[in-house]
Amino acid sequence: MLEAAERLLRTGKPEFSMRDLAAEAGVSFATPFNQFGSKAAIMQALSARRIDEMHDRLTAANLPDNAVTRVLATVDIAVDVMLREPVVNRSVMAVLGSQTGEPGIVARRSAALWTEALGPGEGLAKATRTQACAALPSLLAIAFRGALSFWTAGEIRDDALGHQARSAATAVLLGFCGVEVRKALLDCVGGGG
């Protein structure tokens, strides 16, 4: 079913109906409703697929024992996942960004990705490390979602998404980094896009 939804989205049909989806999947009209209940739930499932792929790639990556480096590498991984299917992912983001009356769990899933990236917080300021590991996952999820929202609306170009998303994550990290890391992070924040 999800593959059929992706095929429809790839052809530029973000407004596809459940009837269109059933026909594309070769199933009865009731099947998409029985499996998902609504189009919003299908988009939630497609989003979950993307976040799962980001998790898998992060887990497989050979990253250093430094939370800041891992977070920025996770931004790069997440941007790569989104840019591999920009037409599909913009459509999914557009639906997720509209009020459907059915709140999902994208924020929680995204925060879990950033929790994994942060690990135990090595490299963050020791005095605020516990607070950072508690607060940063949600803040990084919001920062990344913000970059994706502007990208979805066409206000950030594909070739600028990585820089803008890294800059947003860097700005969030700055409040929890020691002086020795701040200079390098400040150099990462800036214009473009």
C-alpha positions in Angstrom: 0.0 0.0 0.0 2.8 2.4 0.9 4.6 1.7 -2.3 1.5 2.5 -4.3 1.1 5.8 -2.4 4.8 6.6 -3.2 4.2 5.8 -6.9 1.2 8.2 -7.0 3.2 10.9 -5.3 6.1 10.4 -7.7 3.8 11.1 -10.6 2.8 14.5 -9.1 -0.5 13.4 -7.6 -0.3 14.5 -4.0 -4.1 15.0 -3.9 -4.7 11.3 -4.8 -7.9 9.8 -3.3 -8.2 6.6 -1.4 -9.9 5.2 -4.5 -6.9 6.1 -6.6 -4.6 4.5 -4.0 -6.7 1.3 -4.0 -6.6 1.1 -7.8 -2.8 1.8 -7.9 -2.3 -1.0 -5.3 -4.6 -3.4 -7.0 -6.8 -3.9 -4.0 -10.4 -3.2 -3.1 -11.5 0.3 -2.2 -11.9 -0.6 1.4 -8.4 -2.0 1.9 -6.6 1.4 2.4 -9.2 2.4 4.9 -8.9 -1.0 6.7 -5.1 -0.8 6.8 -4.7 2.9 7.6 -8.0 4.6 8.2 -7.1 7.8 6.4 -4.8 9.5 4.0 -3.2 11.3 6.8 -2.3 8.0 8.5 -0.7 6.9 5.2 1.4 10.0 5.2 2.4 9.3 8.8 3.5 5.8 7.8 5.5 7.2 4.9 7.1 9.7 7.3 7.9 6.8 9.7 9.6 5.0 6.9 11.9 8.0 6.3 12.7 8.4 9.9 13.4 4.6 10.2 15.8 4.9 7.3 17.6 7.8 9.0 17.9 5.7 12.2 19.2 2.7 10.2 21.8 4.8 8.4 22.9 6.5 11.6 23.3 3.1 13.3 25.4 1.8 10.4 27.6 4.9 10.2 31.0 4.9 11.8 30.8 8.1 13.8 33.2 9.5 16.4 32.4 9.6 20.2 31.3 13.3 20.0 27.7 14.3 20.3 28.1 17.5 18.2 29.8 15.6 15.3 27.1 12.9 15.5 24.3 15.4 15.4 25.7 17.2 12.4 26.3 13.9 10.6 22.7 12.9 11.4 21.5 16.2 9.8 23.5 15.2 6.7 22.0 11.7 6.7 18.4 13.1 7.2 18.9 15.7 4.4 20.2 13.0 2.1 17.1 10.8 2.8 14.8 13.7 2.1 16.5 14.8 -1.1 16.6 11.3 -2.6 12.8 11.6 -3.3 12.1 15.3 -3.1 8.7 15.2 -4.9 7.4 12.4 -2.6 8.9 13.9 0.6 7.6 17.4 -0.1 4.1 16.0 -0.6 4.4 14.0 2.7 5.6 17.0 4.5 2.8 19.2 3.1 0.2 16.8 4.4 1.9 16.4 7.8 2.1 20.2 8.0 -1.6 20.7 7.7 -4.1 20.2 10.4 -5.9 16.9 9.8 -7.5 16.4 13.2 -5.3 13.3 13.6 -2.1 14.2 15.5 0.6 11.8 14.7 3.9 10.8 16.4 6.3 12.3 14.0 7.7 14.7 16.7 8.3 11.8 19.0 9.9 9.6 16.3 12.1 12.5 15.2 13.2 13.3 18.8 14.2 9.6 19.1 16.5 10.0 16.1 18.1 13.0 17.7 18.4 11.2 21.1 20.3 8.4 19.3 22.6 11.0 17.6 23.3 12.7 20.9 24.2 9.5 22.7 25.4 10.3 26.2 26.4 13.8 25.2 30.2 13.5 24.9 31.6 16.9 23.9 28.7 18.9 25.4 29.4 21.2 28.3 29.6 19.0 31.4 27.8 21.5 33.6 24.6 21.2 31.4 25.1 17.8 29.8 22.1 16.2 31.6 19.9 19.1 30.8 21.1 19.1 27.2 20.4 15.4 26.7 16.9 15.9 28.0 16.1 19.1 26.0 18.1 18.8 22.7 16.2 15.9 21.1 12.9 17.9 20.9 14.7 21.1 20.0 16.7 19.5 17.2 13.5 17.8 15.9 11.8 21.2 15.8 14.8 22.9 14.1 15.0 20.2 11.5 11.3 20.2 10.9 11.5 24.0 10.5 14.1 23.7 7.8 12.0 21.0 6.1 8.9 23.2 6.3 10.6 26.0 4.4 12.0 23.5 1.9 8.6 22.0 1.4 7.2 25.5 0.7 10.0 26.1 -1.9 11.7 28.8 0.3 14.8 26.7 0.7 16.3 25.2 -2.5 17.3 21.5 -2.6 21.0 22.5 -2.8 20.7 24.8 0.3 18.7 22.4 2.5 21.8 20.8 4.0 23.4 24.1 4.9 20.2 25.5 6.4 19.4 22.4 8.4 23.0 22.2 9.7 22.9 25.9 10.6 19.6 25.4 12.5 21.0 22.4 14.4 24.2 24.2 15.1 22.3 27.2 16.6 20.4 24.8 18.9 23.6 23.1 20.0 25.5 26.3 20.7 23.7 26.8 24.0 25.0 23.5 25.4 28.6 23.5 24.1 31.8 24.4 25.9 33.8 27.4 24.8 36.3 25.2 22.9 33.6 23.9 20.6 31.7 27.2 20.2 34.1 28.9 17.7 33.9 26.0 15.3 30.1 25.9 15.6 29.8 29.6 15.1 31.7 29.2 11.8 29.0 26.7 10.7 26.1 29.1 11.2 25.4 31.5 8.5 23.6 32.6 5.3 23.1 30.7 2.1 20.0 29.2 0.7 
